[in-house]
Amino acid sequence: MKRILTLTAAFLLTLTMVVMPLTTSAVTVEIFPDVPDKHWASGYIQWGVSSETVKGFEDGTFRPEESLSRAEFAALILSSQEKLGLHYP
C-alpha cells in the first residue's frame, strides 16, 4: 500500500508540474541536506518547494527515500488540488 501511495504522490506531483508553468531557474541549489544535487528527484523537489506544493520536515530535511504516511499523502493531494484550482464540495 505504501508503494502505491508513493507512486501516486509522484504522479500527482508530476501532473502538477505539467499543468503549471515551470518558472524555476536552471541553477540548482541544495535546499535540503538529505537531497544532494545528483539525487534523481532533486529538480522535482526544488520545483515543488519553490511552487509551495511540497515542503520539508521541521528538522530541515526532506527524506526523499522515506515512504509517505496517509496524512502526508492527503496533504500532497490537497496542495496539488489548490495549485491546479480544483475545488470539490
Backbone hydrogen bonds, N-H to C=O, Kabsch-Sander energy under -0.5 kcal/mol:
donor,donor_aa,acceptor,acceptor_aa,energy
5,L,1,M,-2.3
6,T,2,K,-2.5
7,L,3,R,-2.5
8,T,4,I,-2.6
9,A,5,L,-2.5
10,A,6,T,-2.3
11,F,7,L,-2.3
12,L,8,T,-2.7
13,L,9,A,-2.4
14,T,10,A,-2.3
15,L,11,F,-2.9
16,T,12,L,-2.5
17,M,13,L,-2.0
18,V,14,T,-2.0
19,V,15,L,-2.3
20,M,16,T,-2.6
23,T,21,P,-0.7
31,I,29,V,-1.0
35,V,32,F,-1.6
39,H,36,P,-2.1
42,S,39,H,-1.7
45,I,41,A,-2.9
46,Q,42,S,-2.6
47,W,43,G,-2.3
48,G,44,Y,-2.8
49,V,45,I,-2.4
50,S,46,Q,-2.6
51,S,47,W,-2.3
52,E,49,V,-1.2
53,T,48,G,-2.4
54,V,48,G,-1.7
57,F,61,T,-3.4
60,G,57,F,-2.0
66,E,63,R,-1.4
73,F,69,S,-2.4
74,A,70,R,-2.5
75,A,71,A,-2.2
76,L,72,E,-2.2
77,I,73,F,-2.3
78,L,74,A,-2.5
79,S,75,A,-2.5
80,S,76,L,-2.5
81,Q,77,I,-2.6
82,E,78,L,-2.2
83,K,79,S,-2.2
84,L,80,S,-2.0
85,G,81,Q,-0.7
85,G,82,E,-0.8
86,L,81,Q,-2.7
87,H,85,G,-0.6
